[in-house]
Structures are given as C-alpha cells and as structure tokens.
Amino acid sequence: ECLSPESQRMRIVGLTGGIACGKSTVVKAIERCGVPVIDCDKIARQVVTPGSPGLRDIVKHFGNDVLRDDGTLDRKGLGRIIFNDSD
C-alpha cells in the first residue's frame, strides 16, 4: 500500500539482501507507488562496460586477467583477487 500524498516526505532507504530473498519484488512495489529507485547493481555494471574508463582503470590496476575473452569484466575473477589479498 502506498502512502497518501500528505503523509509522504523525503526518505532515503537502502534495500539489501541475499539472492532470491525478494528484493526485486519490493522494488517493483516501491516503483508502483511512484518512488524513484536507484539500482546500484545496474550502475556498477554500467561503469565497467567494455571501453569504459572504469574498466580501463580496473585493468590498469589488476591486469588483463580480470577480463573475459569477450572483453567484459570477469567479476568473479576480480572478486577472487580482491578477497584473497591479505593487504
């Protein structure tokens, strides 16, 4: 159920959770109420598309091993590097 216009005020809400816990369902309900949603997962993927400055910076720092054969970021591979680094 959406809030009535007179009870609405600016709020910032962060939605987190594990895989298949219902985040997408909650987002759809929020959007149906006319609330703007910023999807950080989408933004994170956009900033590392092939040819983007973000991906170039990642490759510059970690090397070509973080790229798949098609030039996209190997997110799991990058994660293994980052989360196995003791520094």
C-alpha positions as a Markdown table, in Angstrom:
| # | Residue | x | y | z |
|---|---|---|---|---|
| 1 | Glu | 0.0 | 0.0 | 0.0 |
| 2 | Cys | 1.3 | 3.4 | -0.9 |
| 3 | Leu | 1.5 | 6.4 | 1.4 |
| 4 | Ser | -1.0 | 9.1 | 0.9 |
| 5 | Pro | 0.5 | 12.3 | -0.6 |
| 6 | Glu | 0.0 | 14.3 | 2.6 |
| 7 | Ser | 2.0 | 11.7 | 4.6 |
| 8 | Gln | 4.9 | 11.4 | 2.2 |
| 9 | Arg | 8.2 | 13.0 | 3.0 |
| 10 | Met | 11.7 | 12.6 | 1.6 |
| 11 | Arg | 13.2 | 9.4 | 2.8 |
| 12 | Ile | 16.3 | 7.5 | 1.7 |
| 13 | Val | 16.0 | 3.8 | 2.0 |
| 14 | Gly | 18.7 | 1.1 | 1.3 |
| 15 | Leu | 17.4 | -2.3 | 0.3 |
| 16 | Thr | 19.8 | -5.2 | 0.7 |
| 17 | Gly | 19.5 | -8.9 | 1.0 |
| 18 | Gly | 20.7 | -12.3 | -0.3 |
| 19 | Ile | 19.9 | -14.0 | -3.6 |
| 20 | Ala | 16.2 | -14.7 | -4.1 |
| 21 | Cys | 15.1 | -13.0 | -0.9 |
| 22 | Gly | 12.5 | -10.8 | -2.6 |
| 23 | Lys | 14.4 | -7.5 | -3.3 |
| 24 | Ser | 13.1 | -7.2 | -6.9 |
| 25 | Thr | 9.5 | -7.7 | -5.6 |
| 26 | Val | 9.9 | -5.0 | -3.0 |
| 27 | Val | 11.5 | -2.6 | -5.6 |
| 28 | Lys | 8.5 | -3.2 | -8.0 |
| 29 | Ala | 6.1 | -2.4 | -5.2 |
| 30 | Ile | 8.0 | 0.8 | -4.4 |
| 31 | Glu | 8.1 | 1.9 | -8.0 |
| 32 | Arg | 4.4 | 1.3 | -8.4 |
| 33 | Cys | 3.9 | 3.9 | -5.7 |
| 34 | Gly | 5.9 | 6.4 | -7.9 |
| 35 | Val | 9.0 | 6.4 | -5.8 |
| 36 | Pro | 12.2 | 6.8 | -7.7 |
| 37 | Val | 14.7 | 3.9 | -7.3 |
| 38 | Ile | 18.4 | 3.9 | -7.9 |
| 39 | Asp | 19.6 | 0.4 | -8.7 |
| 40 | Cys | 23.3 | 0.3 | -7.7 |
| 41 | Asp | 23.8 | -3.1 | -9.2 |
| 42 | Lys | 22.8 | -1.7 | -12.6 |
| 43 | Ile | 25.1 | 1.3 | -12.1 |
| 44 | Ala | 28.0 | -0.9 | -11.1 |
| 45 | Arg | 27.7 | -2.9 | -14.3 |
| 46 | Gln | 27.3 | 0.2 | -16.5 |
| 47 | Val | 30.6 | 1.8 | -15.2 |
| 48 | Val | 32.6 | -1.3 | -16.2 |
| 49 | Thr | 31.3 | -1.9 | -19.7 |
| 50 | Pro | 34.0 | -2.6 | -22.3 |
| 51 | Gly | 35.8 | 0.6 | -23.3 |
| 52 | Ser | 34.6 | 2.5 | -20.2 |
| 53 | Pro | 37.1 | 4.5 | -18.1 |
| 54 | Gly | 36.1 | 2.3 | -15.1 |
| 55 | Leu | 37.0 | -0.9 | -16.7 |
| 56 | Arg | 40.2 | 0.6 | -18.1 |
| 57 | Asp | 41.2 | 1.6 | -14.5 |
| 58 | Ile | 40.5 | -1.8 | -13.2 |
| 59 | Val | 42.6 | -3.5 | -15.9 |
| 60 | Lys | 45.3 | -1.0 | -15.4 |
| 61 | His | 45.5 | -1.9 | -11.7 |
| 62 | Phe | 44.8 | -5.7 | -11.8 |
| 63 | Gly | 45.9 | -6.6 | -15.3 |
| 64 | Asn | 44.2 | -8.4 | -18.2 |
| 65 | Asp | 43.5 | -11.5 | -16.1 |
| 66 | Val | 40.3 | -9.8 | -14.9 |
| 67 | Leu | 38.9 | -9.7 | -18.4 |
| 68 | Arg | 36.8 | -12.4 | -20.1 |
| 69 | Asp | 37.5 | -13.4 | -23.7 |
| 70 | Asp | 34.8 | -11.0 | -24.9 |
| 71 | Gly | 36.4 | -8.0 | -23.2 |
| 72 | Thr | 33.9 | -7.8 | -20.3 |
| 73 | Leu | 34.9 | -7.8 | -16.7 |
| 74 | Asp | 35.2 | -11.2 | -15.0 |
| 75 | Arg | 33.5 | -10.1 | -11.8 |
| 76 | Lys | 34.1 | -13.5 | -10.1 |
| 77 | Gly | 37.7 | -13.5 | -11.1 |
| 78 | Leu | 38.2 | -9.9 | -9.8 |
| 79 | Gly | 36.5 | -10.9 | -6.6 |
| 80 | Arg | 38.9 | -13.8 | -6.1 |
| 81 | Ile | 41.8 | -11.4 | -6.5 |
| 82 | Ile | 40.4 | -8.8 | -4.2 |
| 83 | Phe | 39.1 | -11.0 | -1.4 |
| 84 | Asn | 42.2 | -13.3 | -1.3 |
| 85 | Asp | 44.6 | -10.3 | -1.0 |
| 86 | Ser | 45.9 | -10.1 | 2.6 |
| 87 | Asp | 46.7 | -6.5 | 2.2 |
